[in-house]
């Protein structure tokens, strides 16, 4: 696949993403525990897009710092690129945003854009499939949206604490794609394919041991 794109939830990916299913093996450790990662610091540039609130940006940064061995730098707010508008009003094509992000004048490190608009990509015959996030496998950029994290699956909307959990899990998931990790067959691993629902992330608690080792090794190799 040209860009190696992998989407999260509504984490389902484009037709090129390798989705998988496998044994129900729960994670046994936190997102990162490999000591090899602690000797290296990966800079993640957090880029607010559009009208995303400063509070949400701060929550995203805090979640990443708490769950991955990275340094988070919050960058200047950027407008949503007009070139990423989809054929449907108020929806933006995630893969176009990923293509646009590396053009920004931002120093070395990974790029994680955060927005509150509905982001979409192609899946099968659906040209505008709503997703939580998208990451370029072994690439530099990834993207997440809070639009589906806050939808009212629960009466009155998702509780704030649940949205915060979805934020850091989706951030780690998409960052994992940029570090070369694809979807994991282990049920409950943060790199598990969302299978079309945000609720998949709610049962996740950590990277499985295999993904944690690969995540740490990839950071060490940066």
BAFI-3210 file (N, C-alpha, C; in Angstrom, 3 decimals, decimal comma, padded with zeros to 6 digits):
// residues 222
n [1|2|3|4|5|6|7|8|9|10|11|12|13|14|15|16|17|18|19|20|21|22|23|24|25|26|27|28|29|30|31|32|33|34|35|36|37|38|39|40|41|42|43|44|45|46|47|48|49|50|51|52|53|54|55|56|57|58|59|60|61|62|63|64|65|66|67|68|69|70|71|72|73|74|75|76|77|78|79|80|81|82|83|84|85|86|87|88|89|90|91|92|93|94|95|96|97|98|99|100|101|102|103|104|105|106|107|108|109|110|111|112|113|114|115|116|117|118|119|120|121|122|123|124|125|126|127|128|129|130|131|132|133|134|135|136|137|138|139|140|141|142|143|144|145|146|147|148|149|150|151|152|153|154|155|156|157|158|159|160|161|162|163|164|165|166|167|168|169|170|171|172|173|174|175|176|177|178|179|180|181|182|183|184|185|186|187|188|189|190|191|192|193|194|195|196|197|198|199|200|201|202|203|204|205|206|207|208|209|210|211|212|213|214|215|216|217|218|219|220|221|222]
n.u [000,827|000,450|000,701|000,492|-001,743|-003,567|-006,599|-008,488|-011,272|-014,818|-012,886|-012,311|-010,577|-009,314|-009,770|-007,295|-006,160|-004,941|-007,052|-007,727|-008,475|-008,404|-007,058|-008,458|-006,604|-005,743|-004,149|-001,144|000,275|001,172|000,829|003,538|006,361|008,849|012,217|014,052|012,944|012,950|015,342|015,345|013,904|011,069|009,773|006,566|004,602|001,889|-000,913|-003,384|-006,405|-008,677|-011,554|-011,088|-011,107|-008,964|-008,794|-009,321|-007,133|-005,078|-005,786|-005,334|-002,558|-001,694|-002,583|-001,028|001,550|001,393|001,064|002,892|006,374|007,152|007,891|005,756|004,917|002,987|001,710|001,131|-002,230|-003,974|-005,827|-008,420|-007,558|-008,794|-008,606|-009,065|-011,742|-014,635|-016,940|-019,262|-021,024|-019,381|-017,660|-014,460|-011,753|-009,669|-007,236|-006,313|-005,745|-003,631|-001,744|-001,284|-000,269|002,646|003,684|003,709|005,678|007,362|009,521|011,728|010,293|007,239|003,971|000,907|-002,287|-005,181|-008,648|-012,102|-013,951|-015,929|-014,241|-013,361|-012,823|-012,189|-013,890|-014,231|-017,077|-017,976|-017,566|-017,170|-016,446|-016,968|-014,524|-012,430|-009,729|-006,620|-003,607|-000,354|001,346|004,548|005,102|005,116|002,970|-000,147|-003,630|-006,456|-009,914|-012,374|-015,005|-016,587|-016,025|-017,523|-020,136|-023,586|-023,837|-024,277|-026,963|-027,481|-024,972|-021,438|-019,700|-017,407|-015,050|-014,856|-014,478|-011,949|-010,408|-010,749|-009,446|-006,629|-006,124|-006,708|-004,804|-002,368|-002,744|-002,833|-000,334|001,199|000,830|002,356|004,808|005,198|003,559|000,911|-002,586|-003,523|-004,103|-004,858|-007,357|-008,377|-005,938|-004,412|-003,749|-005,605|-007,907|-010,627|-013,017|-015,236|-016,554|-016,612|-016,728|-015,010|-012,548|-013,137|-012,915|-010,278|-007,084|-004,334|-001,229|-000,595|001,878|003,593|003,125|003,840|006,601|007,443|006,625|008,223|010,769|010,701|010,596|013,090|014,675|014,388]
n.v [-001,193|002,224|004,540|003,229|003,318|003,280|003,022|004,161|003,218|003,361|002,946|001,674|000,854|002,164|000,534|-000,520|-001,063|-003,462|-005,388|-007,429|-010,456|-012,426|-014,574|-014,261|-012,728|-011,099|-007,914|-007,768|-005,831|-002,343|000,410|001,020|-000,583|-001,374|-001,062|-000,190|001,843|004,036|005,309|006,863|009,672|010,486|013,047|014,283|016,211|018,013|019,043|021,355|021,384|023,412|024,161|022,840|022,486|024,205|022,858|020,184|019,661|019,893|017,758|015,631|015,834|015,412|012,790|011,338|011,817|010,509|007,858|006,988|006,908|009,696|013,047|015,737|018,343|021,124|022,596|025,549|026,495|025,329|026,046|023,971|022,262|023,396|021,778|019,274|018,865|016,847|015,152|015,414|017,646|019,364|017,305|015,782|014,559|012,186|011,066|013,020|015,093|013,898|013,842|016,533|017,487|017,006|019,113|021,337|023,754|022,362|021,050|018,100|014,880|013,145|013,826|014,716|015,380|016,973|017,144|018,302|017,811|015,794|013,108|011,259|008,318|006,184|003,070|-000,073|-000,097|002,268|005,655|007,677|006,924|007,133|007,780|007,371|007,931|008,175|006,804|006,969|004,196|003,499|006,084|009,700|011,175|011,405|011,339|012,349|012,424|013,928|013,733|011,352|010,210|011,527|011,064|010,303|007,537|006,774|007,811|011,236|011,756|010,893|010,326|012,677|011,588|009,177|010,019|011,185|008,897|007,589|009,394|009,226|006,553|006,331|008,109|006,782|004,481|005,479|006,740|004,470|003,260|004,987|004,234|001,841|-000,271|-002,482|-003,460|-005,368|-008,807|-009,482|-009,452|-006,612|-005,335|-002,192|-001,724|-003,120|-003,719|-001,531|-002,459|-001,071|000,313|002,688|001,682|-000,434|000,566|001,091|-001,248|-001,723|-001,666|-001,530|-001,843|-005,011|-007,439|-008,089|-005,979|-003,843|-004,257|-003,934|-001,306|000,111|-000,585|000,585|003,315|003,529|003,230|005,546]
n.w [000,000|-000,753|001,040|003,395|005,190|008,219|009,879|012,744|014,517|015,037|014,288|012,002|008,968|005,807|002,604|002,174|004,592|006,856|008,490|011,348|013,150|016,099|018,691|021,980|023,821|026,661|027,388|029,349|030,622|031,173|028,769|027,935|029,043|028,610|029,315|027,488|026,052|027,681|027,575|025,400|023,796|022,157|020,206|020,025|018,078|018,803|017,147|017,067|015,259|013,494|015,395|017,789|021,305|023,673|026,117|025,467|023,858|025,735|027,418|025,680|025,295|027,934|028,380|026,552|027,527|029,953|029,251|027,368|026,458|025,626|024,512|024,499|022,406|022,143|019,361|017,262|016,600|013,726|010,726|009,372|006,439|003,344|001,173|002,109|002,439|002,250|-000,008|001,290|003,326|005,964|006,635|006,680|004,757|005,978|005,022|003,302|005,030|006,408|004,360|004,085|006,524|006,895|005,448|006,971|008,728|010,868|013,347|013,714|014,472|015,418|014,057|015,375|014,790|016,104|016,112|016,113|014,225|011,955|010,639|007,738|005,679|002,842|002,775|001,620|-000,339|000,614|000,343|002,206|005,071|008,454|010,948|013,907|013,924|012,044|010,873|009,432|008,492|009,595|008,984|009,282|010,232|012,039|012,958|014,888|015,867|017,946|017,431|017,186|019,568|021,401|020,853|021,454|022,562|025,077|027,131|027,047|026,228|025,973|029,024|030,490|031,586|030,239|027,623|027,886|028,338|025,887|024,278|025,000|024,434|021,696|020,746|021,409|019,886|017,195|017,064|017,385|014,873|013,246|014,126|012,980|013,771|013,100|013,047|015,894|016,703|019,273|021,627|023,401|023,343|022,789|020,172|018,776|016,105|015,583|014,540|013,552|015,625|018,283|020,777|021,030|021,873|024,490|025,925|025,903|027,516|027,566|025,732|024,324|025,454|023,247|021,374|023,003|023,301|020,657|020,168|022,000|021,040|018,533|019,186|020,412|018,227|016,812]
ca.u [000,000|001,287|000,996|000,398|-002,674|-004,367|-007,564|-009,008|-012,639|-015,137|-011,476|-012,151|-009,657|-009,568|-009,720|-005,920|-005,719|-005,056|-007,773|-007,484|-009,133|-007,584|-007,365|-008,798|-005,520|-005,744|-002,844|-000,659|001,098|000,776|001,167|004,966|007,131|010,181|013,195|014,820|012,319|013,143|016,605|015,135|012,741|010,459|008,965|005,292|004,083|000,426|-001,361|-004,833|-006,976|-010,016|-012,076|-010,886|-010,915|-007,663|-008,892|-009,185|-005,735|-004,295|-006,101|-004,647|-001,138|-001,496|-002,760|000,140|002,700|001,196|000,969|003,937|007,623|007,322|007,786|004,681|005,011|001,743|002,025|000,135|-003,481|-004,032|-007,169|-008,599|-007,277|-009,954|-008,376|-009,469|-013,195|-015,173|-018,102|-020,384|-020,829|-018,841|-016,859|-013,129|-011,071|-008,517|-005,990|-005,831|-005,123|-002,322|-000,844|-001,026|000,434|004,106|004,074|003,836|007,067|007,512|010,772|011,725|009,399|005,956|002,915|-000,412|-003,288|-006,399|-009,744|-013,420|-014,859|-016,111|-013,253|-013,803|-011,941|-012,907|-013,874|-015,039|-017,883|-018,364|-016,534|-016,983|-016,669|-016,547|-013,487|-011,857|-008,378|-005,895|-002,163|000,461|002,229|005,955|005,154|005,365|001,768|-001,385|-004,743|-007,618|-011,050|-013,240|-016,404|-017,274|-015,789|-018,516|-021,509|-024,456|-024,151|-024,860|-027,954|-026,904|-023,608|-020,396|-019,146|-016,111|-013,969|-014,768|-013,885|-010,516|-009,798|-010,734|-008,423|-005,257|-006,020|-006,643|-003,503|-001,344|-003,019|-002,404|001,116|001,744|000,890|003,506|006,012|005,261|002,648|-000,390|-003,605|-003,138|-005,202|-005,167|-008,499|-008,035|-004,718|-004,725|-003,567|-006,678|-008,783|-011,863|-014,152|-016,383|-017,253|-015,792|-016,787|-013,862|-011,502|-013,532|-012,494|-008,822|-006,450|-002,888|-000,650|-000,223|003,337|004,277|003,039|004,608|008,015|007,664|006,442|009,424|011,914|010,588|011,007|014,527|015,344|014,168]
ca.v [000,000|003,382|005,295|002,368|003,967|002,437|003,884|003,725|003,095|003,869|002,856|000,851|001,500|002,173|-000,812|-000,977|-001,396|-004,874|-005,635|-008,805|-010,955|-013,507|-015,088|-013,266|-012,697|-009,761|-007,346|-008,094|-004,762|-001,012|000,712|000,856|-000,886|-001,787|-000,073|000,329|003,072|005,164|005,966|007,648|010,545|010,819|014,258|014,255|017,569|017,988|020,161|021,578|021,744|023,974|024,759|021,958|023,320|024,092|021,857|018,864|019,541|019,632|016,401|014,722|015,903|014,783|011,353|010,777|011,867|009,535|006,483|006,654|007,614|010,726|014,459|016,319|019,777|021,632|023,570|026,575|026,033|025,430|025,874|022,754|022,567|023,318|020,676|018,015|018,775|015,696|015,442|015,629|018,869|019,325|016,108|015,982|013,325|012,021|010,808|014,289|015,819|013,279|014,287|017,972|017,761|017,124|020,354|022,393|024,018|021,851|020,328|016,635|014,194|012,728|014,839|014,222|016,439|016,711|017,982|017,896|017,619|014,412|012,729|010,074|007,740|005,172|001,691|-000,861|000,705|003,528|006,659|008,558|006,106|007,896|007,127|008,094|008,386|007,587|006,946|006,464|003,162|003,846|007,435|010,752|011,873|010,723|012,261|011,813|013,329|013,663|013,777|010,098|009,894|012,229|010,785|009,892|006,120|006,811|008,878|012,496|011,895|010,146|011,032|013,308|010,668|008,180|010,697|011,315|007,591|007,355|010,284|008,736|005,261|006,582|008,739|005,737|003,613|006,107|006,895|003,141|003,043|005,711|003,507|000,594|-001,297|-002,613|-003,900|-006,542|-009,762|-009,743|-008,701|-005,758|-004,571|-000,871|-001,765|-003,916|-003,057|-001,122|-003,195|-000,226|000,926|003,348|000,912|-001,333|001,200|001,114|-002,482|-001,780|-001,119|-001,448|-002,600|-006,368|-007,512|-008,055|-004,623|-002,961|-004,407|-003,329|000,138|000,591|-000,759|001,582|004,601|003,471|003,301|006,860]
ca.w [000,000|-001,007|002,247|004,571|006,101|009,108|010,544|014,028|014,916|013,956|013,970|010,829|008,076|004,385|002,056|002,168|005,937|007,189|009,729|011,751|014,342|016,596|020,022|023,006|024,800|027,246|027,684|030,676|031,145|030,755|027,396|027,686|030,243|028,185|029,767|026,353|025,560|028,585|027,262|024,188|023,868|020,880|020,273|019,305|017,909|018,866|016,321|017,109|013,964|013,543|016,627|018,941|022,491|024,338|027,181|024,849|023,424|026,943|027,860|024,767|025,626|029,244|028,229|025,870|028,440|031,026|028,778|026,404|026,757|024,603|024,861|023,703|022,163|021,565|018,316|016,969|015,983|012,273|010,158|008,592|005,032|002,453|000,234|002,738|002,532|001,529|-000,843|002,197|004,098|007,327|006,845|006,109|004,402|006,868|004,291|002,742|006,143|006,640|003,304|004,263|007,780|006,804|004,774|007,970|009,141|012,229|013,474|013,702|015,395|014,864|014,011|015,771|014,695|016,881|015,658|016,604|013,094|011,515|009,631|006,997|004,679|002,064|003,239|000,706|-001,258|001,266|000,071|003,364|006,263|009,622|011,751|015,050|013,648|010,918|011,030|008,332|009,014|009,372|008,463|010,272|010,682|012,410|013,164|015,596|016,015|019,097|016,986|017,504|020,975|022,230|020,406|022,558|022,744|026,404|027,194|027,495|025,716|026,678|030,189|030,222|031,938|029,171|026,473|028,163|028,108|024,444|023,716|025,101|023,758|020,259|020,489|021,434|018,739|015,945|017,144|017,126|013,430|012,680|014,552|012,236|014,275|012,453|013,996|016,680|016,856|020,677|022,161|024,527|023,068|022,245|018,721|018,175|015,143|016,232|013,975|013,254|016,762|019,287|022,020|021,116|022,673|025,900|026,580|025,843|028,708|027,419|024,638|024,716|025,602|021,953|020,825|023,883|022,950|019,336|020,342|022,682|020,143|017,457|019,753|020,623|016,932|016,193]
c.u [000,864|001,681|000,990|-000,548|-003,408|-005,294|-008,017|-010,490|-013,652|-013,767|-011,297|-011,366|-010,158|-009,437|-008,317|-005,434|-005,909|-005,788|-007,582|-008,322|-008,351|-007,972|-007,607|-007,752|-005,427|-004,336|-002,444|000,132|000,585|001,227|002,647|005,636|008,560|011,200|014,004|014,264|012,664|014,439|016,477|013,872|012,272|009,610|007,715|004,758|002,560|-000,110|-002,878|-005,331|-008,384|-010,364|-011,923|-010,530|-009,513|-007,665|-008,708|-007,759|-004,850|-004,540|-005,392|-003,165|-000,850|-001,607|-001,579|001,346|002,606|001,304|001,999|005,190|007,947|007,316|006,743|004,865|003,721|002,085|000,889|-001,085|-003,445|-005,477|-007,245|-008,366|-008,505|-009,833|-008,824|-010,980|-013,700|-016,358|-019,353|-020,074|-020,349|-018,091|-015,545|-012,439|-009,753|-007,210|-005,428|-005,185|-003,746|-001,308|-000,428|-000,139|001,954|004,585|004,214|005,294|007,242|008,738|010,612|010,808|008,126|004,947|001,583|-001,388|-004,549|-007,481|-011,057|-014,420|-014,934|-015,100|-013,646|-012,681|-012,762|-012,784|-014,797|-015,762|-018,309|-017,269|-016,226|-017,337|-016,122|-015,576|-013,091|-010,496|-007,768|-004,414|-001,443|001,458|003,666|006,102|005,381|004,093|000,632|-002,399|-005,806|-008,682|-011,886|-014,706|-017,165|-017,023|-016,894|-019,953|-022,309|-024,843|-024,801|-025,850|-027,319|-025,480|-022,611|-019,881|-017,746|-014,948|-013,770|-014,127|-012,379|-009,790|-009,696|-009,659|-007,030|-005,085|-005,903|-005,312|-002,396|-001,503|-002,472|-000,897|001,790|001,825|002,097|004,829|006,093|004,333|001,354|-001,394|-003,225|-004,324|-005,630|-006,282|-008,058|-006,740|-005,106|-004,545|-004,610|-007,464|-010,106|-013,103|-015,412|-017,113|-016,269|-015,738|-015,639|-012,784|-011,840|-013,114|-010,967|-008,220|-004,964|-002,481|-000,362|001,308|004,099|004,278|003,833|006,099|008,325|007,568|007,717|010,641|011,893|010,983|012,514|015,293|015,193|015,433]
c.v [001,246|004,132|004,429|002,953|002,951|003,329|003,300|003,977|003,826|003,886|002,011|001,610|001,557|000,741|-001,380|-001,391|-002,875|-005,011|-007,102|-009,172|-012,153|-013,891|-013,986|-013,310|-011,312|-009,242|-007,659|-006,968|-003,428|-000,742|000,549|000,524|-001,278|-000,713|000,512|001,654|004,263|005,919|006,874|008,486|010,884|012,068|014,072|015,677|017,488|019,243|020,303|022,012|022,289|024,522|023,858|022,791|023,151|023,027|020,445|018,624|019,206|018,211|015,370|014,667|015,181|013,266|010,685|010,736|010,794|008,091|006,098|007,461|008,644|012,114|015,071|017,827|020,234|022,775|024,572|025,959|026,281|025,331|024,537|023,066|022,387|022,146|019,331|017,876|017,608|016,129|015,682|016,791|018,578|018,032|016,280|014,650|013,229|011,830|012,080|015,140|015,234|013,710|015,735|018,256|017,901|018,392|021,515|022,527|023,654|020,955|018,823|016,045|013,777|013,866|014,183|015,391|016,013|017,677|017,499|017,713|016,133|014,111|011,398|009,563|006,718|003,810|000,881|000,025|002,041|004,572|007,549|007,810|006,846|007,119|007,994|008,658|007,668|007,819|006,356|005,456|003,439|005,241|008,438|011,259|010,939|011,777|011,576|012,891|012,928|013,532|012,527|009,642|010,449|011,932|010,101|008,418|005,971|007,981|010,136|012,701|011,115|010,947|011,562|012,360|009,619|008,786|010,856|010,002|007,288|008,201|009,670|007,393|005,433|007,224|007,696|004,819|004,228|006,361|005,555|002,833|003,757|005,050|002,122|-000,504|-001,291|-003,116|-005,239|-007,494|-009,996|-008,833|-007,899|-004,991|-003,236|-000,819|-002,655|-003,079|-002,735|-001,825|-002,339|000,387|001,528|002,534|-000,081|-000,734|001,179|-000,153|-002,628|-001,134|-000,877|-002,051|-004,005|-006,441|-007,425|-006,646|-003,635|-003,038|-003,737|-001,808|000,733|000,522|000,284|002,965|004,632|003,632|004,654|007,703]
c.w [000,000|000,247|003,493|005,598|006,959|009,906|011,860|014,090|014,164|013,688|012,736|009,788|006,665|003,884|002,112|003,545|006,196|008,515|010,078|012,948|014,814|017,995|021,019|024,107|025,393|027,445|029,114|031,306|030,652|029,336|027,075|029,007|029,891|028,531|028,629|025,872|026,430|028,297|026,042|024,337|022,465|021,072|019,414|019,273|017,813|018,189|016,403|015,728|014,150|014,909|017,852|020,166|023,077|025,427|026,618|024,389|024,622|027,468|026,988|025,088|026,934|029,141|027,561|026,800|029,522|030,552|027,726|026,729|025,684|025,232|023,938|023,613|021,491|020,609|018,110|016,286|014,473|011,797|009,431|007,122|004,153|001,489|000,792|002,872|001,695|000,669|-000,007|003,129|005,517|007,657|006,088|005,879|005,171|006,105|003,650|003,829|006,440|005,586|003,455|005,467|007,630|006,098|005,759|008,402|010,609|012,272|013,518|014,760|014,690|014,933|014,363|015,752|015,435|016,435|016,257|015,474|012,734|010,415|009,015|006,110|003,902|002,727|002,348|-000,293|-000,660|001,058|001,271|004,650|007,478|010,501|012,946|014,719|012,473|011,147|009,848|008,889|008,587|008,770|009,577|010,922|011,069|012,833|014,008|015,707|017,221|018,701|017,409|018,929|021,858|021,828|021,501|022,503|024,128|026,443|027,770|027,015|026,551|027,864|029,872|030,515|030,851|027,927|026,672|027,932|026,624|023,766|023,797|024,402|022,248|019,889|020,429|020,222|017,446|015,925|016,875|015,642|012,820|013,069|013,916|012,707|013,474|013,487|014,615|016,812|018,301|021,190|023,392|024,350|022,437|020,723|018,030|017,179|015,830|015,724|013,885|014,422|017,760|020,578|022,150|022,004|024,164|026,644|026,585|027,093|028,536|026,088|025,154|024,805|024,284|021,368|021,672|023,544|021,623|019,396|020,938|021,774|019,032|017,946|019,943|019,334|016,250|016,215]
res [x|x|x|x|x|x|x|x|x|x|x|x|x|x|x|x|x|x|x|x|x|x|x|x|x|x|x|x|x|x|x|x|x|x|x|x|x|x|x|x|x|x|x|x|x|x|x|x|x|x|x|x|x|x|x|x|x|x|x|x|x|x|x|x|x|x|x|x|x|x|x|x|x|x|x|x|x|x|x|x|x|x|x|x|x|x|x|x|x|x|x|x|x|x|x|x|x|x|x|x|x|x|x|x|x|x|x|x|x|x|x|x|x|x|x|x|x|x|x|x|x|x|x|x|x|x|x|x|x|x|x|x|x|x|x|x|x|x|x|x|x|x|x|x|x|x|x|x|x|x|x|x|x|x|x|x|x|x|x|x|x|x|x|x|x|x|x|x|x|x|x|x|x|x|x|x|x|x|x|x|x|x|x|x|x|x|x|x|x|x|x|x|x|x|x|x|x|x|x|x|x|x|x|x|x|x|x|x|x|x|x|x|x|x|x|x|x|x|x|x|x|x]
***
